[in-house]
Amino acid sequence: MSEKSKTKKMTIEESFDYLDEALEKIEDEDIPLEEAFAVYEGAMKVLKDCGKQIDAVEKKVKVLEKNGTLSELEEMGD
């Protein structure tokens, strides 16, 4: 992760791109073990933040009811 992206909160899309790149690095057989762990650690932090962002977005989702009113999206299984 570059210094700029450490100071700026990534969007969900940027997080997905970062995680894709991290996965490619970790899958590289020539990566030293220490570097692989560092990449993994960074990816887990990004994944945690991305999960929080997705949760926040889900809470904002509204469903337009048939009668035209808005209501919160209900949890799956409710």
BELWOGI-V580986 format. One record per residue. N is the residue number from 1. RES is the residue in three letters. PSI is psi in degrees with one decimal (* if undefined). Layout:
N:RES:PSI + N:RES:PSI
This chain:
1:MET:133.0 + 2:SER:164.1 + 3:GLU:-38.3 + 4:LYS:-44.2 + 5:SER:-16.6 + 6:LYS:-32.6 + 7:THR:-21.9 + 8:LYS:131.3 + 9:LYS:129.5 + 10:MET:148.2 + 11:THR:169.4 + 12:ILE:-42.4 + 13:GLU:-41.8 + 14:GLU:-37.5 + 15:SER:-44.2 + 16:PHE:-42.2 + 17:ASP:-44.1 + 18:TYR:-43.8 + 19:LEU:-36.9 + 20:ASP:-45.3 + 21:GLU:-41.1 + 22:ALA:-42.3 + 23:LEU:-43.7 + 24:GLU:-42.1 + 25:LYS:-45.1 + 26:ILE:-34.4 + 27:GLU:-14.3 + 28:ASP:120.8 + 29:GLU:-19.6 + 30:ASP:-1.5 + 31:ILE:131.8 + 32:PRO:148.5 + 33:LEU:-42.5 + 34:GLU:-41.5 + 35:GLU:-39.1 + 36:ALA:-41.3 + 37:PHE:-39.5 + 38:ALA:-42.8 + 39:VAL:-43.5 + 40:TYR:-45.1 + 41:GLU:-45.3 + 42:GLY:-40.9 + 43:ALA:-38.4 + 44:MET:-36.6 + 45:LYS:-42.9 + 46:VAL:-42.1 + 47:LEU:-41.6 + 48:LYS:-45.9 + 49:ASP:-40.8 + 50:CYS:-41.3 + 51:GLY:-40.4 + 52:LYS:-40.6 + 53:GLN:-42.3 + 54:ILE:-41.5 + 55:ASP:-41.9 + 56:ALA:-41.2 + 57:VAL:-42.7 + 58:GLU:-36.5 + 59:LYS:-24.4 + 60:LYS:-13.3 + 61:VAL:133.0 + 62:LYS:152.7 + 63:VAL:127.7 + 64:LEU:114.5 + 65:GLU:161.6 + 66:LYS:-33.4 + 67:ASN:5.4 + 68:GLY:-1.3 + 69:THR:157.0 + 70:LEU:143.8 + 71:SER:157.0 + 72:GLU:143.7 + 73:LEU:128.9 + 74:GLU:150.1 + 75:GLU:149.5 + 76:MET:136.1 + 77:GLY:-8.1 + 78:ASP:*
